Amino acid sequence: MATYLEQLETPVPIVDLDRLAFNLDRMAAYATLHGLRLRPHVKTHKSPRIAAEQLRLGAGGLTCATLREAEVMAEVCDDLLVAYPPVGAARLERLARLPSTVKVGVAADDGDAMPALAVAAKLSRRVFDVYVEADMGMHRVGLATPEKAVALARQVSDLSSLNFAGLLFYPGHIREPMTEQSQPLAVLSAQLARYLEALDDAGLPAKIVSGGSTPAAWRFHEVHGVTEVRPGTYVYNDRTTANIGACDWDDCALTVLATVVSVAVKGQAVVDAGAKALGREPLRAEGDGYGALLDRPDVVVSRMSEEHGILDLSKTAWRPRLGDQVRIVPNHVCIVVHLFDEIVGVRGHAVETRWPVAARGRGPAYDLAPEGPSRPRAV
Ligand SMILES: Cc1ncc(COP(=O)(O)O)c(C=O)c1O
């Protein structure tokens, strides 16, 4: 096993353990300070080891997108929210087969999905929490009006195996620099107030109001009525998060360690991290390229093939040599994590630990037991 960064085979995602610990602590402290329940989204790290640390620091539960994430996280957490539409027989069957010790919640925006969800809950002999999802401006999923949210909440309340747990939204459309978020957050507060009032008036108050993202994470206490936040990216951060100002450049905990493999073409250097290591993710903030060097943020990955990343040297006098290692801060860290089986934990130049990205992929995390009379069947 490699002891130092220089001995690692590249490309490889490495995590600065001190920065990771700082990021975890900071978000836990923010949530405590503002009386918000933290339910981090695990899609960023996909690792029970980090989830366990989030829970140890006070998180009240976890958020997942895929059923594999939920199955893996059930090892460390007994309160899971699958913030993804509960649609399709295979998805419902896997929901129903989550360990009976786990409290399961789902986000929903369509009454047509409720009868099958209710059957899945019944077959697994439990009650699913349903969070009615509202569209607050991202226009991805979610109901567009308070009236529609009330109608779905009522439908859920009328089904004995479902529990109307609250209102949920994802403010993924708020990507302004942190200092310019006052206006979109005020709009969000006003929209949310209308949903909460309509639910109150219908006698269906939302006990939990779940929102949150990393770009808006540090100002979410300004959104009135929110009780729970679900940031995910904050554990590692990335170039987009830093450019938005929701973290400092030095808070980027995960970088892709790469090796310079060619300097033959003038004005550039080629590293062994291409699209299959960095993902072809645009920077969802000011700037260009697919990643930037940790030590030289003015050097960006300007072009990529599958296994080649082209470093643009036009803005620097620095000229790397063949075999040099560089650390690349990716534009979108969640995509990078999903591209690797394992993460390497480092302190300075020393390799300290490794952990698997256990929830990557989509297949079941464990063998499904043969169906017996008490096991839920496909619904
Ligand atoms: C439903 C939902 N909640 C929370 C998050 C976490 O947001 P972020 O990645 O900005 O931390 C996401 C991210 O995709 C999401 O889709």
The ligand as an ORCA input file, in Angstrom:
! r2SCAN-3c Opt
* xyz 0 1
  C     -33.514     16.615     -3.526
  C     -32.145     17.102     -3.191
  N     -31.881     17.504     -1.937
  C     -30.654     17.943     -1.574
  C     -29.608     17.993     -2.484
  C     -28.239     18.470     -2.044
  O     -27.825     19.655     -2.669
  P     -26.320     20.056     -2.857
  O     -25.705     19.119     -3.816
  O     -26.371     21.451     -3.385
  O     -25.662     19.992     -1.547
  C     -29.849     17.602     -3.809
  C     -28.786     17.655     -4.819
  O     -28.883     17.242     -5.942
  C     -31.136     17.132     -4.170
  O     -31.413     16.732     -5.437
*
